[in-house]
């Protein structure tokens, strides 16, 4: 059974940094795309970033480009999201998700991801 577990959330002041981790059990990420999404209260879940293991391609939402970096470890069991220059509008529950690497180009669509973690809260104070 695939399990994804996020960690690293917390409370930080605007301009600060956090590093989220998504650890997998039951699989390695070598045949998957792994994405980070976030959901703020009363808002829809939105795409943040995705890493494609085969080739190492990364994609980012415009709102986080240049501030966030997605990466993975050599064992291909953990994906990280380094978040710098955080803003209050980054406040949300952050989820990691995995999908087959054959899922096509719609990496930004949460409905294309089959496995999800439980989420970790990120709060950025002004």
N, C-alpha and C positions, 0 to 999 in steps of 0.2 A: 504494500500500500504506500502510495506516494504521500509524503508529508513535507510541508514547507513551514519553517518556523522563522519569523522575523524577530530581530532584536536591535537594540541601539537607540530606540526612540527616547524622547525626554523633553524637558523644558530648556530652552536656550533663548538668549537675548538676540534681537535683530542684529545681523552682521556676524553672528557666530556660526559654528559648524557642528555638524553631527555626522556620524557614519553609521548607516544601517547595514545589517547583515541578514541574509536569507540563507538558511541552512537547509539542505535537502536530506531526507532519509528515504531509502528505498529506490534511489536512482542516482545516476550522475547526470550532470547537465549537458553532456557532450552531444546528445541528440535532441536538445531542446532550445527554444528561445526562452529567455527568462526576462520578465518585465517587472517594473515597479509602477504601481498605480497609487492614487491617493483619493481620499474622499473626505471633504469637509462637511460639516453639518448642513443639512438641507440642500446639498449639491450632489450632482451625479459623480460617479467614480470617473476619474480622468487619468489619462496616460501621462506618465512621467518619463520613463526611459526603458529601453529594451536592449539586451545584448544577445547577439546571435553567435553561439559558440563556434559553429563551423565558419571560419573566416574572421571571427572577432569583430564583426560590424556592430556598431552601436547607434542607437537612435534616441533623440531627445525631444521632448516637447519644447516649443519655442520659449515658454515661460521659465524654463530651468537651464536652457542652453548656456554654457559658459560658467555656470555656477555649480551644477551637479555633474558627477562622473560615475558611471556604472562600470563595474569590473568584476572579474571572477578569479578564484584561486586556481592554482595549478591542478589540484585534485578534482576540480570541476564539481564540487559539492557545495560551494558557498558563493553567493553573489553579493557584492557590496554596492551601496549607494553612498558616495561621499557627497555631502551637501555643504557647500560653503556659501558665504554671504546670504545667510537665510533672512527671509522677510516674513512679516506677520501673515501675509497671504499664503505662505507655505504651510501654515498650520492645517493639519489634517491627520487622519489615520492613513498610514502608508501600508500597502499590501504588496507582497511579491507574488508572482504568478508564473506558471510554466506552461508551455504549449509545444506541440511537436514542431520540429524544425521544418516540416513540410506544410505548415499552415498558411503559407503565402505571405504576401506583403502587408497585410492589414495588422501589423504589429501593434498599432495604437488602439485596437478594438478589444475591450475586455472580454467580449463574448467569444473570442477565439482562443482564450486560455482555459485549460481544463482543470488545472490544479492551483489552489490558492492557499496562502497562509492566513493566519488569524488576524494579522494586522498589528501595527505598533503606532502608538500616538506620538506625534511630533507637534509641539506647541512652541511658537516663536512669539516672544513678547516684544512689544514696541518700547 
